[in-house]
């Protein structure tokens, strides 16, 4: 049985050279405004600063992974830009210290690896900043979906990508995913796979898995883990399935 690896990375000022043909690893560079809900999150803890992805689900709340929020003291959040560094007039940088970890999160098994971050004030939406819809139904196996993030572009460049990239992958059944990861794959998780060298890598954790429904982007998963075999592999990547947590999410953001 192969074990999964967390995708959290220690933040470094060293950014990887964009890869235009392999993973996010294998991805394509996003256009301005293509994914207006995407958030880049720098997490300050007692041991250092880490990087994660997240998704704006309304004008004040960001959905991400619990492993990103766990131990977080402050969060610096970038919205509106596809790049982490350099000049971008559309980039908005915010700071907050308010987060909500799922009460049943298990850092050993990654069960319930989901959390929310609250902005200090509501953000104004525009062409480059907007919210993604939450799902209203279960995502079928073997559905075409999109993974995205600023994570490593291969197993050798350990820095983040300066450019947001995305890749098309497909969901697989939990039974099929268990062939790689065993019984640690539960109903609340989902897996997605692409061709060799296509999928999420270190630094992509917390980001969205997206299904397009009737032309609308829908948040169906939170990036949670990859194989210990690395990013450049045919092993599936793991996500928290969004649909079982919609009621919990709404109970938090509407409180």
N, C-alpha and C positions, 0 to 999 in steps of 0.2 A: 504494500500500500504506500502511496506517495503522500507526503504531508504537505499542507499548504503553508505559504509564507505570507506574513503581513506585508502591506505595501507602503507603510509609513517610511519616510526618509528624513534624515537630518538635513535641515536646510543648509545649503552652501551657496555662496555667490557664484560658483562655477556652474555655467549652464552648458548643456550638451549642444552639439551642432545638429540642427534639424535633419531628420531622416525622412526622405520623401518616398521610401519604398519598403518599409518593414513594419514593426509593432506600434502602438502609441506607447509601443513598437508596432510598425506596419501601417502607419496612418497617413492621412492627408492633412495638409494645413487648413485650418478653419478660416472662413471668410469673416470679415467684420460684420457683426450682428447676426451671424448664422446660429449661434447658440447664446442668446442674450441672458439666459438664466444661470450661466456657469459662473462659479465663484472660485477664486484662488485664495487659499486660507493658509496663513502662517501662524502656527500655534506656539506660544511661549509656555514652557513648562519649567519645573525646577531643575531640569537636567539639560535644557537647551531649547532650540527653536526647530520646529518640524513643519513639513508642508503636506497639505491635503487638498483635495478638490471638494466642491460642494455645489448645491443647486438652490437657487432662489425659488421658493414655492409660494411666496406672496411678497408684499413690499417690506416685510420686516423679519422674515424667518428664512434660514438656510438649512437645508437637509443635508446631512453628511454621515460619516461613519462614527460609531461610538469610540473606536480606537483613536480617532482624531481628537475627540473632545476629552477623553479620559485623562485626567492630570493637567488639562489645559488651564492656564491662569488668565492669559489674555489672547485675543485673536485679532490679527490684522488681515483684513479682507479686501481683495481687489475685485471690482465689478466693472463690466463694460468694455473690457479690453481682452484681446486674444494673446497679448504678450505680457510677460512678467517684468521685463525691464525695457528701458528706452522710453522715448517720448510718445505719448498717446493721449490726445485731447479728450478721448472718450472714457479714459480710465478714472474710476472713482475709488479712493482708498479710505477705508473705514476701520475703526477699532471698537472692540466690544469685549466684555468679560462675562457675558451672560450665555449660558449653554444649558441644555437639558439632555442628560444621558438616559437612554432607555433603562428603566429600573431593573430589568432582568438581563442586562448585558453580561456575557461571560467572556472575559478576555482570553481564556484558554481554548474554548471551542469556537469562539466568534459567533455564538448564538446571540441573536438580537443586537447585532453590530450596527446600531442606528442611533442617531442623535440629532439634535437641533441646536442651532446658534441663533440668538436673537440680536438684531441690530439695535443700536441705541435709539434711533429714530427711523421712521419709515423712509424708504428710498423712493425717489421719483422715477417712474418708468420712462423710457425713451426707446429709440430704435436699437440701442445697444444694451439696455438693461431691462429685463422683464422676467416674469415668473413662468415656470413650467407646470403643466397640469399633473395632478396625481391620478393614478389609475382608478378605474371604476370596475374593472374585471380582471380576471386571471390571464396572464400572458401564456398562450399555448406553447408547447414545446416546438422547436424548430421554426421559430419566428425570427424574421430578420430584425436586428436591433443595431444600435449604434453605441459604441463605447468611445469615451473622449477624456482628454486630460493633458497635463503638462509633465507627465512622468518620464522616466528613462525611455530612450528610444531603442536601446539594445542592452545586452548584458555587459557591455564593456564601457559605455559612457555612463558613469554613475551620477552625473549631474542632471538637473531638470532640463527639459526643453524650454526655451524661451517662448516658443510658439505653441498655442493650443492645437492639438491634432486630434483627429477622429478616425475611426475605422469601423467598417461594417462587419458584424459577426452574427452568429445565430444562436438562439437559446437551444439547449439540449435537455433531455429528460434528466430528472434527478437520479434515476436508475443508471443511466449512462455515466453521469458525473461520479457516482459512487464507485464505478470501476477504477477511477483514478484516486479518489479521496476517501473511499470507504464510508462507514456509517456516520461520520462527522457531518455529512451532507444531510440536512433536515428539510422539512417542508418549507421553512421560512427562508431557505437559501435557494438560489438558482445559479446555473452555470451557463456560460456562453463560450463558444469556440469559433475560431476562424481557420484560415489556412495556416501553415507553419509561419511563425513570426508575425502573427496578427493578434492583438489583444492588449490588455492592460499590463503595466509594469510598475516598478517602485515609484511612488509619487502620485499615482493615479487614484489611490485609495480615497474613498469618500465621494468620488465623482459619480455621475449618473450613467445608467444604462437606459437608453431611450428607445421607445417604440413609436413609430409615426402612425397615428390613427386618424384617418380622414384628413390628412394634411397637417395635423396638430401633433407636436412633440409631447409624449407622455412619459413620465418618470416611472420606470418599472423595476429598477434595481440600483443599489448602492454598491460601488466597487469595494470589495472586502479582502480578497486574497488571491494569490497566484500560486503556482506550483513551486516547490523547492528546486525543481529542475531548471528554474530560470524563466526568463520571459521569452526567449527564442526557442519555443517548443510548440508541440501540437497539443499539450495538455490544456484543458479548459481553464478559464478564469472563473472566480467565484464572486457572487454578489448576494447581498441581502435582498430578498424579494420585497418590493414596496407594498404590494396590496395587503398583506396581513397587518400592516402597521398604520394604515390610513386612519383608522378610528383613533389610535393613540396620538398620531400626529395632530389631528384636528382637536383632540381634547387639550393638547398643550397650547397650540397657537390661538385657540379660541377662549382660553381660560381668562 
